[in-house]
Amino acid sequence: MESLPEAVLIRILASIPAVDLVLACRLVCCQWKNLVDGAALWILKCQQEGFTGAESEENAENWQNFYFLSKKRKNLIKNPCGEEDLEHWGEVENGGDGWKIEELPGDFGKEFPSEEVHKYFVTSYEWCRKAQVIDLRAEGYWEELMDTTQPKIVVKDWYAGRRDAGCLYELCVKLLSENEDVLAEYKSETIAIPQDNDATWTEISHTFSNYGPGVRFVRFEHGGQDTLFWKGWYGVRVTSSSVMVEP
């Protein structure tokens, strides 16, 4: 192995799982440590797995973090479309007749833009709210990464009314410290959808960046109600919520 050209050794190392590279291979010798800590190995691994777009080819740490963040990239919201009823949603406020899950498109509704989404949550004639708190460390985002790299945290939600009823919608997302102090917050305005609307699904999104050290949790909350106070489920419809840590 010592006589192998560096380019060949990098290709061999690139076939090894990333965690093993960091925890084991970089401890073998100075040469391996330098390669694992360098940019070329991580650039190759990103290319092999189709990850593109790291900010700087000159910054090895950017490429290593970019690889790990790309590998972990997933929606951290559990049960975003109501396939498991209200499972994983806490702090549920059931105003009026409470939350209900319905099949798309629903009465006086429209199909969702993605064929992968089949259900939505719908609110009632008084405010309905629900929340999830995401533990970033439990999801694999270690403290040094969150404090130093501060990767983007991208929040998205989809909402719609039904054509025959007006409704209200709100979204509030907080970045919390270890002690659940609020370090950054996004709160939408109260969005009013009039009666006789076209029932179109609308995406709302926000990106947290440069939020400072100490973020350990993300608290996602949304909700709404109808504006006609009709008994049943004529309020805002929500689905396909997402929180993603982006490279």
Summary of the structure (lengths in Angstrom):
residues: 247
radius of gyration: 22.5
end to end distance: 33.2
largest distance: 78.4
contacts: 761
relative contact order: 0.18
helix: 22%
strand: 31%
